[in-house]
Amino acid sequence: MKKIVFFFIIQLFFAVAPAQPVYTLTNQDTAHIDAFGVLPDSGYTLNRVMTDTTLRFVTTDSLWPGRNGIYWIKLLIDNPSHYGGKYILVQQPAFNNTVFYNDQDTQKWQETSSGWLVQRNVRYFGAADCIIQGGARNTIYVRMDITALGKSPYFAHTWFLLEKETPRHQREQFSLILGIATILVVLMFLVYNAVAYSNIRDRTYWYYMLVQLGGILYVAGNFKFFCYLIPWQQFTVWLSPRGSTYYYYTNMFIQRMGTVIVISSYVQLTRHYLQTRLHLPRLDAVLKWATALWIVFELVHNSISFSGWKYMDYYTTLYSNLSVLTLIVLILITAIAARRRRIYAARYFLWANIASLLFMLALAVFYIFMPAGTLNMWLPCIAIIMQALMFSMALVARQRLVKAQLADAKTEAAQLKADIEQLEQQQQQLSAEHQQIEAAMQHEKSRNEVLEDKLAANNRQLASATLYIVQKNELLTQLKTNIKTLGKKLPHGSKDLDSIESNLQSNQFLDNDWEKFRLHFEQVHPRFFEELKAKYPNLTQNETRLCAYFHMNLGTKEIAGLLNIDPASVRRAKTRLNKKMNGALMGNGE
């Protein structure tokens, strides 16, 4: 019922609508046609569309996919020239269109299919051949299928571009040659740098090759080579509220990925070549994180558009181009900052990349202000060729610098090797001396052990002699006491007992015992008496003997037993001796 009502509305509109405009060709190579007759299709054939007078075309430039999925379009074209020829009719939208035109040579209507769903291995979809007769009014019918737009509530702006076949083919041939030549030039540099990288293994060459690889992908996508090379094209379509039809397809996705590779590799090339992490850490961090965020942004929205889930390119194109513009400006700022810091490599980097960076900058600005889908052939080619050529020269200069640094490093290494050899010789000498010292120390250790054993034996003998003297004196004292006791028991004493007592008294001070003690003492404490005599020449023999006893740390009672005197006398003697030696007396004397 709705279709019947809509049909009558259209018929009524056709009845009151003005006549369809006729486009008149000029000497221009292209003609833009945006006014034509439109008829919603209801299963009509071409013959019925041409002959049924009840079917009326309404003049408009828009189609409504929500109302009807297929339309017939009628183009009226006057060619005042007597010469006709072959033309290319470019249609928009272009999903599954059929172009019908009358060929006077065969006196038959010819048809040509075009669009995303029917064309294969072509660089430009939606272009169909047709023939325009000279000196006549030509009628071209187009059966346009827009069901791919779904039931969109928006209208689809429709237009046609009629181009002369020869100039268009010339332009296409020129763009084809330009694109292939650019790719071949960059590919030659890529192969050359791959060989250089295999020999040098410098990361600068690696990033440089990635820039060239991304440039090849971008140029091939920019000239739509992947539309021809890849028969199957995944595409996403979106109809904007203003009626513009946007496509996202395989060629575009590869081209965007080429852009990601070029810009991200360029940033890495800049960071590595200028060593920004060392010389410009803040700018290095800005470049690093800005590039990482941009890569994530590009991968996410391009993957969503390519998957067909949702068309994102309409909303993100401006931000993508602004991001690319920002990163290129950051690269230039970093290079200028490095030059101002007098970083040696910055000079080569600037003169090698300034031209290509400016062309890339111009390309980003171009796509910011130009309508979507506009093709620029020259800027990408110039930018990638300039970058490949000029930076190759910079790499040659860098290679010379690396060779000079390598020569300096070799000289330094040779000097270091000589120093190491000298140090090894010194180490060998020190090792020999160390072994000699260890042998001497071992010998001295053995000698010290012998001396220590001897010293221990002398100490034992000295202690034994001292103990012997002390015991002998104690025994003599006891005998003397016993004799006195016996003498008191005799009535008148005894001269024999007095004689024995006198002998005992004298035996307590025999010099023979002292000399034995002195001999053992000097074995344990060599040069003691000599040094004591030299330092204190006024000491008596008894005072010298006291010094020896005190030096042995003998107690007061022990010294008293040796000298056969009471302990109080020993303490008084020690006090006098200490004053005489100015407080330097050793031994506790307790």
C-alpha positions as CSV (number, residue, x, y, z in Angstrom):
1,M,0.0,0.0,0.0
2,K,2.8,2.4,0.9
3,K,4.5,1.7,-2.5
4,I,1.3,2.5,-4.3
5,V,0.8,5.8,-2.4
6,F,4.4,6.7,-3.1
7,F,4.0,5.8,-6.8
8,F,1.0,8.1,-7.2
9,I,2.8,10.9,-5.3
10,I,5.8,10.5,-7.6
11,Q,3.5,10.5,-10.7
12,L,1.7,13.6,-9.4
13,F,5.1,15.3,-8.8
14,F,6.2,14.4,-12.3
15,A,3.0,15.9,-13.7
16,V,3.7,19.3,-12.2
17,A,7.4,19.1,-12.3
18,P,9.3,21.1,-14.8
19,A,11.0,19.5,-17.8
20,Q,14.2,17.7,-17.2
21,P,17.3,19.9,-17.8
22,V,19.6,19.1,-20.7
23,Y,23.4,19.3,-20.3
24,T,25.3,20.8,-23.2
25,L,28.8,19.7,-23.7
26,T,31.6,22.2,-24.2
27,N,35.3,22.0,-25.2
28,Q,36.2,21.0,-21.7
29,D,37.6,17.6,-21.1
30,T,35.2,17.0,-18.1
31,A,31.6,17.8,-17.5
32,H,30.0,17.7,-14.0
33,I,26.3,16.8,-14.2
34,D,24.3,17.2,-11.0
35,A,20.8,17.6,-12.4
36,F,19.0,14.7,-14.1
37,G,15.7,12.8,-14.1
38,V,15.1,10.1,-11.5
39,L,12.6,7.3,-11.5
40,P,12.1,4.8,-8.7
41,D,12.4,1.3,-10.0
42,S,9.7,-1.2,-9.7
43,G,11.2,-4.0,-11.7
44,Y,11.2,-2.0,-15.0
45,T,13.2,-3.1,-18.1
46,L,15.1,-0.7,-20.2
47,N,12.6,-1.0,-23.0
48,R,9.7,-0.1,-20.7
49,V,11.6,2.8,-19.2
50,M,12.2,4.2,-22.8
51,T,8.8,3.6,-24.2
52,D,6.3,3.8,-21.4
53,T,5.0,7.4,-21.4
54,T,3.3,6.9,-18.0
55,L,6.7,6.6,-16.3
56,R,7.8,10.1,-15.5
57,F,11.3,11.1,-14.4
58,V,11.6,13.9,-11.8
59,T,14.5,16.3,-11.9
60,T,16.6,16.1,-8.7
61,D,20.1,15.4,-7.6
62,S,19.3,13.1,-4.6
63,L,18.1,9.6,-4.0
64,W,16.4,8.3,-0.9
65,P,17.6,4.8,0.1
66,G,15.0,4.6,2.8
67,R,12.2,4.8,0.3
68,N,13.6,2.8,-2.6
69,G,16.7,0.8,-3.1
70,I,17.0,1.0,-6.9
71,Y,16.5,4.0,-9.2
72,W,16.5,4.7,-12.9
73,I,18.4,7.9,-13.9
74,K,18.0,9.6,-17.2
75,L,20.8,11.9,-18.5
76,L,20.1,14.3,-21.5
77,I,23.3,15.5,-23.1
78,D,23.6,17.7,-26.1
79,N,26.7,17.6,-28.1
80,P,26.8,20.6,-30.4
81,S,30.1,19.5,-32.0
82,H,29.9,17.4,-35.2
83,Y,32.4,15.0,-33.6
84,G,31.4,12.4,-31.1
85,G,33.6,10.1,-29.2
86,K,34.2,7.8,-26.3
87,Y,33.6,9.1,-22.8
88,I,34.0,7.8,-19.3
89,L,30.9,8.3,-17.1
90,V,31.9,8.4,-13.4
91,Q,28.9,7.8,-11.1
92,Q,28.3,8.5,-7.4
93,P,27.2,6.5,-5.5
94,A,28.7,3.5,-7.2
95,F,27.7,0.1,-5.8
96,N,26.0,-1.8,-8.6
97,N,25.2,0.4,-11.5
98,T,24.4,-0.4,-15.1
99,V,24.9,2.3,-17.7
100,F,22.9,2.1,-21.0
101,Y,23.9,4.1,-24.1
102,N,23.0,4.0,-27.8
103,D,25.7,3.0,-30.1
104,Q,25.0,4.4,-33.6
105,D,27.5,2.2,-35.2
106,T,25.8,-1.0,-34.2
107,Q,22.3,0.6,-33.8
108,K,22.0,-1.1,-30.5
109,W,21.8,-0.1,-26.9
110,Q,25.0,-1.1,-25.0
111,E,25.2,-1.6,-21.3
112,T,28.2,-1.4,-19.0
113,S,28.3,-2.4,-15.3
114,S,30.3,-0.5,-12.7
115,G,30.6,-0.1,-9.0
116,W,32.2,-1.7,-5.9
117,L,30.1,-4.9,-6.1
118,V,30.7,-5.7,-9.8
119,Q,34.1,-4.3,-10.8
120,R,37.4,-6.1,-10.3
121,N,41.0,-5.2,-10.8
122,V,40.4,-1.6,-11.5
123,R,41.9,1.4,-9.9
124,Y,38.7,3.5,-9.9
125,F,35.3,2.1,-9.1
126,G,32.1,3.5,-10.6
127,A,33.5,4.4,-14.0
128,A,31.8,3.1,-17.1
129,D,32.5,3.5,-20.9
130,C,30.0,5.2,-23.1
131,I,29.7,6.9,-26.5
132,I,28.4,10.4,-27.1
133,Q,27.2,11.1,-30.6
134,G,28.2,14.3,-32.3
135,G,25.6,16.9,-33.4
136,A,22.8,15.2,-31.5
137,R,21.1,14.9,-28.2
138,N,22.2,11.8,-26.3
139,T,20.2,9.9,-23.8
140,I,22.0,7.8,-21.2
141,Y,20.2,5.7,-18.7
142,V,21.7,4.5,-15.4
143,R,20.1,1.8,-13.3
144,M,21.6,2.7,-9.8
145,D,21.3,0.2,-7.0
146,I,21.8,1.9,-3.6
147,T,20.6,-1.0,-1.4
148,A,24.1,-1.1,0.2
149,L,23.1,2.1,2.0
150,G,20.4,0.3,3.8
151,K,17.3,2.1,5.1
152,S,19.2,5.3,5.9
153,P,16.9,8.3,6.7
154,Y,19.2,10.6,4.8
155,F,19.2,11.4,1.1
156,A,22.1,10.3,-1.0
157,H,23.6,13.2,-3.1
158,T,24.1,11.9,-6.6
159,W,26.3,13.3,-9.3
160,F,28.0,12.3,-12.6
161,L,31.2,13.2,-14.2
162,L,31.5,12.9,-17.9
163,E,35.1,12.8,-19.1
164,K,36.6,12.4,-22.5
165,E,38.3,9.0,-22.7
166,T,41.6,10.1,-24.2
167,P,42.5,12.8,-21.7
168,R,41.3,10.6,-18.8
169,H,43.4,7.7,-20.0
170,Q,46.4,10.0,-20.4
171,R,45.9,11.2,-16.8
172,E,45.6,7.7,-15.5
173,Q,48.6,6.6,-17.5
174,F,50.6,9.5,-16.2
175,S,49.6,8.8,-12.6
176,L,50.3,5.1,-13.1
177,I,53.8,5.9,-14.5
178,L,54.4,8.5,-11.7
179,G,53.4,6.1,-9.0
180,I,55.4,3.1,-10.4
181,A,58.5,5.3,-10.9
182,T,58.3,6.6,-7.4
183,I,57.9,3.1,-6.0
184,L,60.8,1.8,-8.1
185,V,63.1,4.7,-7.0
186,V,62.3,4.2,-3.3
187,L,62.6,0.4,-3.8
188,M,66.1,0.8,-5.2
189,F,67.1,2.9,-2.1
190,L,65.4,0.3,0.1
191,V,67.4,-2.6,-1.5
192,Y,70.7,-0.6,-1.2
193,N,70.1,0.2,2.4
194,A,69.1,-3.4,3.2
195,V,72.6,-4.4,1.9
196,A,74.2,-1.7,3.9
197,Y,72.3,-2.7,7.0
198,S,73.3,-6.3,6.6
199,N,77.0,-5.2,6.8
200,I,76.7,-2.4,9.4
201,R,73.8,-3.4,11.6
202,D,73.1,0.2,12.4
203,R,69.6,0.8,13.7
204,T,69.5,4.1,11.8
205,Y,69.4,2.1,8.6
206,W,66.7,-0.1,10.0
207,Y,64.4,2.8,10.8
208,Y,65.3,4.4,7.5
209,M,64.2,1.3,5.6
210,L,60.9,1.2,7.6
211,V,60.3,4.8,6.5
212,Q,60.9,3.8,2.9
213,L,58.7,0.7,3.2
214,G,55.9,2.7,4.7
215,G,56.4,5.3,1.9
216,I,56.0,2.6,-0.7
217,L,52.7,1.4,0.9
218,Y,51.4,5.0,1.1
219,V,52.3,5.8,-2.5
220,A,50.8,2.6,-3.8
221,G,47.6,3.3,-1.8
222,N,47.5,6.9,-2.8
223,F,47.5,5.8,-6.5
224,K,45.0,3.1,-5.7
225,F,47.3,0.3,-6.9
226,F,45.9,-2.1,-4.3
227,C,42.5,-1.8,-5.9
228,Y,44.1,-3.4,-9.0
229,L,46.4,-5.8,-7.2
230,I,43.9,-7.1,-4.7
231,P,40.8,-8.4,-6.5
232,W,38.8,-8.7,-3.3
233,Q,38.1,-5.3,-1.7
234,Q,36.5,-5.2,1.8
235,F,34.7,-1.9,2.1
236,T,32.5,0.0,4.5
237,V,30.0,2.6,3.3
238,W,28.4,5.4,5.3
239,L,25.9,8.1,4.3
240,S,26.4,11.4,6.1
241,P,23.5,13.6,7.1
242,R,24.5,16.0,4.3
243,G,24.1,13.3,1.7
244,S,27.7,12.5,1.0
245,T,28.7,8.9,0.5
246,Y,31.9,7.7,2.1
247,Y,33.8,4.5,1.5
248,Y,36.5,2.7,3.5
249,Y,38.1,-0.1,1.7
250,T,41.2,-2.3,1.6
251,N,43.4,0.1,-0.4
252,M,42.6,2.9,2.1
253,F,43.4,0.7,5.1
254,I,46.8,-0.3,3.6
255,Q,47.5,3.4,2.8
256,R,46.7,4.4,6.4
257,M,49.0,1.7,7.7
258,G,51.7,3.0,5.4
259,T,51.2,6.4,7.0
260,V,51.6,4.9,10.5
261,I,54.8,3.1,9.5
262,V,56.3,6.3,7.9
263,I,55.5,8.7,10.7
264,S,56.4,6.3,13.6
265,S,59.6,5.1,11.9
266,Y,60.5,8.7,11.2
267,V,60.1,9.5,14.9
268,Q,62.3,6.6,15.9
269,L,64.8,7.5,13.2
270,T,64.9,11.1,14.7
271,R,65.3,9.8,18.3
272,H,68.1,7.3,17.4
273,Y,70.0,9.5,14.9
274,L,70.0,12.5,17.2
275,Q,70.3,10.5,20.4
276,T,67.5,12.5,22.0
277,R,67.3,10.2,25.0
278,L,70.8,11.4,26.0
279,H,70.9,15.0,24.7
280,L,67.2,16.0,24.7
281,P,65.4,13.8,27.3
282,R,62.2,16.0,27.5
283,L,61.7,16.2,23.8
284,D,62.5,12.5,23.6
285,A,59.7,11.7,26.1
286,V,57.2,14.0,24.2
287,L,58.0,12.3,20.9
288,K,57.8,8.8,22.4
289,W,54.5,9.2,24.1
290,A,52.9,11.3,21.4
291,T,53.8,8.7,18.8
292,A,52.5,5.9,20.9
293,L,49.2,7.5,21.5
294,W,48.8,8.4,17.9
295,I,49.6,4.8,16.8
296,V,47.0,3.4,19.2
297,F,44.4,6.0,17.9
298,E,45.1,5.1,14.2
299,L,45.0,1.3,14.8
300,V,41.8,1.5,16.7
301,H,39.7,3.7,14.4
302,N,41.1,2.3,11.2
303,S,40.5,-1.3,12.4
304,I,36.9,-0.5,13.3
305,S,36.2,1.1,9.9
306,F,37.9,-1.7,8.0
307,S,36.0,-4.4,9.9
308,G,32.7,-2.9,8.7
309,W,31.4,-2.5,12.2
310,K,31.2,1.3,12.0
311,Y,32.5,3.9,9.7
312,M,34.8,6.1,11.8
313,D,36.8,7.9,9.2
314,Y,34.4,10.8,8.8
315,Y,34.9,11.7,12.5
316,T,38.6,10.9,12.8
317,T,40.2,12.2,9.5
318,L,40.7,15.7,10.8
319,Y,42.3,14.5,14.0
320,S,44.5,12.1,12.2
321,N,45.8,14.8,9.9
322,L,46.3,17.2,12.8
323,S,48.2,14.5,14.7
324,V,50.5,13.8,11.7
325,L,51.0,17.6,11.4
326,T,51.9,17.8,15.1
327,L,54.4,14.9,15.0
328,I,56.1,16.4,11.9
329,V,56.4,19.8,13.7
330,L,57.8,18.0,16.8
331,I,60.4,16.3,14.6
332,L,61.4,19.7,13.2
333,I,61.5,21.2,16.7
334,T,63.7,18.4,17.9
335,A,66.1,18.7,15.0
336,I,66.4,22.5,15.5
337,A,66.9,22.0,19.3
338,A,69.6,19.5,18.6
339,R,71.3,21.9,16.2
340,R,71.2,24.7,18.8
341,R,72.8,22.3,21.3
342,R,75.6,21.8,18.7
343,I,75.0,18.1,18.4
344,Y,77.2,17.0,15.5
345,A,74.6,14.8,13.8
346,A,71.9,17.4,13.9
347,R,73.4,19.3,11.0
348,Y,73.3,16.3,8.7
349,F,69.8,15.4,9.9
350,L,68.4,18.9,9.1
351,W,69.7,19.4,5.6
352,A,68.8,15.8,4.7
353,N,65.2,15.9,6.0
354,I,64.1,19.5,5.9
355,A,62.8,19.2,2.4
356,S,60.9,15.9,2.8
357,L,59.5,17.1,6.2
358,L,58.2,20.3,4.7
359,F,56.6,18.4,1.9
360,M,55.0,16.0,4.4
361,L,53.9,19.0,6.3
362,A,52.3,20.5,3.2
363,L,50.6,17.2,2.5
364,A,49.1,17.1,6.0
365,V,47.8,20.7,5.6
366,F,46.4,19.8,2.1
367,Y,44.3,16.9,3.5
368,I,43.1,19.1,6.4
369,F,41.6,21.7,4.2
370,M,40.7,19.7,1.1
371,P,37.6,17.6,0.8
372,A,37.8,13.9,1.6
373,G,38.8,11.7,-1.3
374,T,40.8,14.4,-3.1
375,L,43.9,12.9,-4.6
376,N,47.2,14.7,-4.6
377,M,49.8,12.9,-6.8
378,W,52.8,15.1,-6.5
379,L,53.3,15.8,-2.8
380,P,53.7,12.2,-1.6
381,C,56.0,11.3,-4.4
382,I,58.2,14.4,-3.9
383,A,58.3,13.8,-0.1
384,I,59.3,10.2,-0.2
385,I,61.8,10.6,-3.0
386,M,63.4,13.6,-1.3
387,Q,63.6,11.7,1.9
388,A,65.1,8.7,0.3
389,L,67.7,10.7,-1.7
390,M,68.7,13.3,0.8
391,F,68.8,11.0,3.8
392,S,70.9,8.5,1.8
393,M,73.5,11.3,1.5
394,A,73.2,12.0,5.2
395,L,73.8,8.3,5.9
396,V,76.9,8.5,3.8
397,A,78.1,11.4,5.9
398,R,77.1,9.5,9.0
399,Q,79.0,6.5,7.7
400,R,82.1,8.6,7.3
401,L,81.7,9.9,10.8
402,V,81.2,6.3,12.0
403,K,84.4,5.3,10.2
404,A,86.3,8.2,11.7
405,Q,85.0,7.2,15.2
406,L,85.9,3.6,14.4
407,A,89.4,4.6,13.5
408,D,89.7,6.6,16.7
409,A,88.2,3.6,18.6
410,K,90.8,1.3,17.0
411,T,93.6,3.6,17.9
412,E,92.3,3.8,21.4
413,A,91.9,0.0,21.5
414,A,95.5,-0.4,20.3
415,Q,96.7,1.9,23.0
416,L,94.5,0.2,25.6
417,K,95.9,-3.2,24.4
418,A,99.4,-1.9,24.9
419,D,98.5,-0.6,28.3
420,I,96.9,-3.9,29.2
421,E,100.0,-5.8,28.1
422,Q,102.1,-3.5,30.2
423,L,99.8,-4.0,33.1
424,E,100.0,-7.7,32.6
425,Q,103.8,-7.5,32.7
426,Q,103.6,-5.5,35.9
427,Q,101.1,-8.0,37.3
428,Q,103.5,-10.8,36.5
429,Q,106.4,-8.9,38.2
430,L,104.1,-8.2,41.2
431,S,103.1,-11.8,41.2
432,A,106.7,-12.9,41.3
433,E,107.5,-10.4,44.0
434,H,104.4,-11.6,45.8
435,Q,105.6,-15.1,45.7
436,Q,109.0,-14.1,46.9
437,I,107.4,-12.1,49.7
438,E,105.2,-15.1,50.6
439,A,108.3,-17.4,50.6
440,A,110.1,-14.9,52.8
441,M,107.1,-14.5,55.0
442,Q,106.9,-18.3,55.2
443,H,110.6,-18.5,56.1
444,E,110.2,-15.7,58.6
445,K,107.1,-17.4,60.0
446,S,109.1,-20.6,60.4
447,R,111.9,-18.6,62.0
448,N,109.5,-16.8,64.2
449,E,108.0,-20.1,65.2
450,V,111.5,-21.4,66.2
451,L,112.2,-18.2,68.0
452,E,108.8,-18.4,69.8
453,D,109.6,-22.0,70.7
454,K,113.0,-20.9,72.0
455,L,111.4,-18.0,73.8
456,A,108.8,-20.2,75.4
457,A,111.6,-22.6,76.5
458,N,113.7,-19.7,77.9
459,N,110.6,-18.5,79.7
460,R,110.1,-21.9,81.2
461,Q,113.8,-22.1,82.2
462,L,113.6,-18.5,83.6
463,A,110.5,-19.3,85.6
464,S,112.1,-22.6,86.8
465,A,115.3,-20.8,87.8
466,T,113.3,-18.1,89.5
467,L,111.2,-20.7,91.3
468,Y,114.4,-22.5,92.2
469,I,115.9,-19.4,93.8
470,V,112.7,-18.6,95.6
471,Q,112.4,-22.2,97.0
472,K,116.1,-22.3,97.9
473,N,116.0,-19.0,99.7
474,E,112.8,-20.1,101.5
475,L,114.7,-23.4,102.5
476,L,117.7,-21.4,103.7
477,T,115.6,-19.1,105.7
478,Q,113.9,-22.0,107.3
479,L,117.2,-23.7,108.1
480,K,118.5,-20.4,109.5
481,T,115.4,-20.3,111.8
482,N,115.9,-23.8,112.8
483,I,119.6,-23.2,113.7
484,K,118.7,-20.2,115.8
485,T,116.1,-22.3,117.6
486,L,118.7,-25.0,118.2
487,G,121.2,-22.4,119.4
488,K,118.9,-21.1,122.0
489,K,118.5,-24.6,123.4
490,L,122.2,-25.0,123.9
491,P,123.5,-23.7,127.3
492,H,126.2,-21.4,125.9
493,G,125.5,-21.6,122.2
494,S,127.8,-23.1,119.7
495,K,130.4,-21.5,117.4
496,D,129.6,-24.2,114.8
497,L,126.0,-23.1,114.7
498,D,127.0,-19.5,114.3
499,S,129.3,-20.4,111.4
500,I,126.5,-22.4,109.7
501,E,124.1,-19.5,110.1
502,S,126.6,-17.1,108.6
503,N,127.1,-19.5,105.7
504,L,123.4,-19.7,105.1
505,Q,123.1,-15.9,105.2
506,S,125.8,-15.6,102.6
507,N,124.3,-18.3,100.4
508,Q,121.1,-16.4,100.0
509,F,123.1,-13.7,98.1
510,L,125.4,-15.8,96.0
511,D,126.2,-14.1,92.8
512,N,126.3,-17.5,91.1
513,D,122.5,-17.7,91.4
514,W,122.0,-14.2,90.2
515,E,124.3,-14.8,87.2
516,K,122.3,-17.9,86.2
517,F,119.1,-15.9,86.6
518,R,120.6,-13.0,84.5
519,L,121.6,-15.4,81.8
520,H,118.1,-16.8,81.4
521,F,116.6,-13.4,81.7
522,E,118.7,-12.0,78.8
523,Q,117.8,-14.9,76.6
524,V,114.1,-14.0,77.1
525,H,114.6,-10.2,77.1
526,P,117.7,-9.4,75.1
527,R,119.6,-6.2,75.7
528,F,117.4,-5.3,78.7
529,F,120.3,-4.6,81.0
530,E,122.3,-2.7,78.4
531,E,119.4,-0.4,77.5
532,L,118.6,0.0,81.2
533,K,122.2,0.9,82.0
534,A,122.4,3.3,79.1
535,K,119.2,5.1,80.1
536,Y,119.8,5.1,83.8
537,P,123.6,4.8,84.5
538,N,123.3,5.6,88.2
539,L,121.4,2.4,89.1
540,T,123.1,0.1,91.6
541,Q,123.3,-3.7,91.1
542,N,120.5,-4.3,93.6
543,E,118.3,-1.7,91.8
544,T,119.1,-3.3,88.5
545,R,118.0,-6.6,89.9
546,L,114.8,-5.1,91.2
547,C,114.1,-3.7,87.7
548,A,114.4,-7.2,86.3
549,Y,112.1,-8.6,88.8
550,F,109.6,-5.8,88.3
551,H,109.8,-6.3,84.5
552,M,108.8,-9.9,85.1
553,N,105.7,-8.7,86.9
554,L,106.8,-10.6,90.1
555,G,104.8,-9.9,93.2
556,T,106.2,-8.1,96.3
557,K,106.2,-11.3,98.3
558,E,108.1,-13.2,95.5
559,I,110.7,-10.4,95.3
560,A,111.0,-10.4,99.0
561,G,111.7,-14.1,99.0
562,L,114.3,-13.7,96.3
563,L,116.1,-11.0,98.2
564,N,115.5,-12.4,101.6
565,I,113.9,-9.3,102.9
566,D,110.5,-8.4,104.2
567,P,107.8,-7.2,101.7
568,A,107.7,-3.7,103.3
569,S,111.3,-3.3,102.4
570,V,110.5,-4.2,98.8
571,R,107.7,-1.6,98.6
572,R,110.0,1.1,100.0
573,A,112.8,0.1,97.6
574,K,110.3,0.3,94.7
575,T,109.2,3.8,95.7
576,R,112.8,5.0,95.8
577,L,113.6,3.3,92.5
578,N,110.5,4.7,90.8
579,K,111.5,8.3,91.8
580,K,115.0,7.7,90.6
581,M,113.7,6.5,87.2
582,N,111.2,9.4,86.9
583,G,108.1,7.2,87.2
584,A,109.2,4.8,84.4
585,L,109.5,1.7,86.6
586,M,107.7,-1.4,85.2
587,G,106.0,-4.2,87.2
588,N,103.2,-4.0,89.7
589,G,105.2,-5.0,92.7
590,E,102.2,-6.3,94.5
